[in-house]
């Protein structure tokens, strides 16, 4: 029913986790982002921003032609609405969930992504590392405060797409030099979400073979001439 155009990254995990949570049948279409397959005309036709993941729903609710969706926030909302799960229908509950999904899309994901990039691949630029580390630290604090208020999940008592959106990015905390001991509410929530069988199944989809990035892979993924080998 669903084609998932995918690579095993925090953004890719959001959708593989939700599909597992929903129990929807799906087929994984691997996209080798190190080889530049995200820039192919075929992929661009369903994801104009050349970023994974994207989905094609071959049985949309209107019973029309297959429907493609790109951008993880949009995909999460689409799948939640399609199935009537993990997104409240009342205006207040829905608003709480959607605003935290948007917070992840506009803040937690991009800032952790930038921090991870400069920390791991451009350590000679301390200003950038410091800038994004400060913002990542602030955002972890925001998440910790929110989880302290709810006492359970990101948007309240119920597990929702807000948790699915945020969790995969917190999985990078060790690589980014953070310890969850500094964020006790995040640590509690992280452990609970990590134990969900559907989350584990989603994380297991299409793991990368662990090998160093080549200069060519870095050039393709990061688009910078500094990675071109002379």
C-alpha positions in Angstrom: 0.0 0.0 0.0 2.8 2.4 0.9 6.1 2.8 -0.9 8.7 4.2 1.5 11.6 5.9 -0.2 14.1 5.7 2.5 17.6 5.8 4.0 18.3 4.9 7.7 18.8 8.4 9.1 16.9 10.2 11.9 14.4 11.5 9.3 14.0 8.2 7.7 13.5 6.5 11.0 10.5 8.8 11.8 8.5 7.2 9.0 9.7 3.6 9.3 8.8 3.8 13.0 5.3 5.3 12.4 4.6 2.7 9.7 5.5 0.0 12.1 3.4 1.6 14.8 0.4 1.8 12.5 0.8 -1.7 11.1 0.4 -0.5 7.6 1.9 -2.7 4.8 4.8 -0.9 3.1 7.6 -1.6 0.7 11.0 0.0 1.3 12.6 1.6 -1.7 16.2 2.2 -0.6 17.8 5.5 -1.6 21.6 5.5 -1.4 22.2 9.0 -0.3 26.0 8.5 -0.3 25.8 7.7 -4.1 23.5 10.6 -4.8 20.3 8.7 -5.7 18.3 11.4 -3.9 19.1 13.6 -6.9 17.7 11.3 -9.5 14.8 12.5 -11.7 12.7 9.6 -10.4 13.1 10.5 -6.8 12.8 14.3 -7.4 9.4 13.6 -9.0 8.1 12.6 -5.6 10.5 14.7 -3.4 11.2 18.0 -5.1 13.6 19.0 -2.3 15.9 16.0 -3.0 15.7 14.8 0.6 14.6 11.5 2.1 12.2 10.1 3.1 9.2 10.3 0.9 6.2 8.1 0.5 3.8 7.0 -2.3 0.4 5.9 -1.1 -1.0 3.5 -3.6 -4.4 3.4 -1.9 -5.2 7.0 -0.9 -8.5 7.8 0.9 -9.9 9.4 -2.2 -9.4 6.2 -4.2 -7.6 8.2 -6.9 -4.2 7.9 -8.4 -1.2 7.1 -6.1 -0.4 10.1 -3.9 3.2 11.1 -3.1 4.1 13.0 0.1 7.5 14.5 1.0 8.8 16.3 4.2 8.6 14.2 7.3 6.2 16.4 9.2 3.7 16.3 6.4 4.1 12.5 6.1 3.6 12.0 9.8 0.4 14.0 9.7 -0.8 12.4 6.5 -0.4 8.8 7.9 -1.9 9.7 11.2 -4.9 11.2 9.5 -5.2 8.3 7.1 -5.4 5.8 10.0 -7.0 8.0 12.7 -4.2 7.2 15.1 -1.5 9.1 17.1 -3.1 12.5 16.3 -6.0 13.7 18.4 -9.1 15.0 16.5 -10.2 17.6 19.1 -8.8 21.1 18.3 -6.8 21.5 21.4 -5.2 18.1 21.4 -4.4 18.3 17.7 -2.9 21.7 18.1 -0.6 20.5 21.0 0.6 17.6 18.9 1.1 19.6 15.6 3.0 22.4 17.3 5.5 20.0 18.8 5.9 18.3 15.4 6.6 21.7 13.9 9.0 22.4 16.7 11.0 19.3 15.8 10.9 20.1 12.1 12.0 23.8 12.6 14.2 23.4 15.6 15.4 20.1 17.1 16.1 18.4 13.8 17.8 21.2 11.9 19.9 22.4 14.9 21.0 18.9 15.9 21.8 18.2 12.3 24.0 21.3 12.0 25.7 20.7 15.3 26.4 17.1 14.3 27.7 18.2 10.9 30.2 20.7 12.2 31.3 18.6 15.2 31.9 15.5 13.1 33.0 16.9 9.7 34.3 20.5 10.2 36.0 20.6 13.6 38.3 23.4 12.3 35.3 25.8 12.5 34.9 26.3 16.3 32.5 29.3 15.9 29.9 27.1 14.1 30.4 24.2 16.6 29.9 26.6 19.5 26.8 28.3 17.9 25.0 25.0 17.2 26.0 23.4 20.4 24.5 26.2 22.4 21.3 26.0 20.4 21.2 22.2 20.7 21.7 22.5 24.4 18.8 25.0 24.7 16.5 22.7 22.7 17.3 19.7 24.8 16.3 21.9 27.7 13.0 22.9 26.1 12.2 19.2 25.5 13.2 18.3 29.1 11.0 21.1 30.5 8.0 19.9 28.3 8.4 16.3 29.3 8.6 17.4 33.0 5.3 19.2 32.5 3.5 16.3 30.9 5.1 13.6 33.0 4.8 11.1 30.1 5.0 12.0 26.4 5.9 15.1 24.4 2.4 16.4 23.9 0.6 14.9 26.9 -0.4 11.5 28.4 -0.6 9.8 25.0 2.1 8.7 22.6 1.6 10.6 19.4 3.4 11.6 16.2 5.2 14.3 18.3 7.1 11.6 20.0 7.8 9.8 16.7 9.1 13.1 15.3 11.4 13.9 18.2 12.7 10.5 19.3 15.0 9.6 16.3 17.0 12.8 16.7 17.6 12.2 20.4 19.2 8.9 19.4 22.2 10.9 18.2 22.9 12.3 21.6 26.1 10.3 22.3 27.7 11.2 18.9 26.9 14.8 19.6 28.6 14.8 23.0 25.4 15.0 25.1 24.5 12.8 28.1 20.9 12.3 28.9 21.9 12.4 32.6 21.7 16.2 32.2 18.1 15.9 31.1 16.3 13.5 33.5 12.9 13.9 31.8 14.3 13.2 28.4 16.1 10.2 29.8 12.9 8.7 31.2 11.0 9.3 28.0 13.8 8.1 25.8 14.0 4.8 27.7 10.2 4.3 27.5 10.0 5.0 23.8 13.1 3.0 22.9 11.6 -0.1 24.5 8.5 -0.1 22.2 8.7 -3.1 19.8 7.5 -1.0 16.9 10.2 1.5 17.5 12.8 -1.2 17.5 11.4 -2.6 14.3 11.4 0.8 12.6 15.0 1.4 13.6 16.1 -2.0 12.2 14.9 -1.1 8.7 17.8 -1.0 6.2 20.7 -0.3 8.4 23.8 1.2 6.8 27.0 -0.9 6.7 29.2 1.0 9.0 32.1 2.3 7.0 33.9 5.6 6.7 32.5 8.3 4.5 34.6 8.7 1.3 35.4 12.2 0.1 33.0 11.6 -2.8 30.2 10.6 -0.5 30.8 13.8 1.5 30.8 15.9 -1.6 27.5 14.4 -2.7 25.8 14.6 0.6 27.2 18.0 1.8 27.7 19.7 -1.6 30.9 21.4 -0.6 34.1 21.7 -2.7 36.2 21.2 0.4 35.5 17.5 0.2 36.8 17.1 -3.3 40.0 15.2 -3.4 42.6 16.8 -5.6 
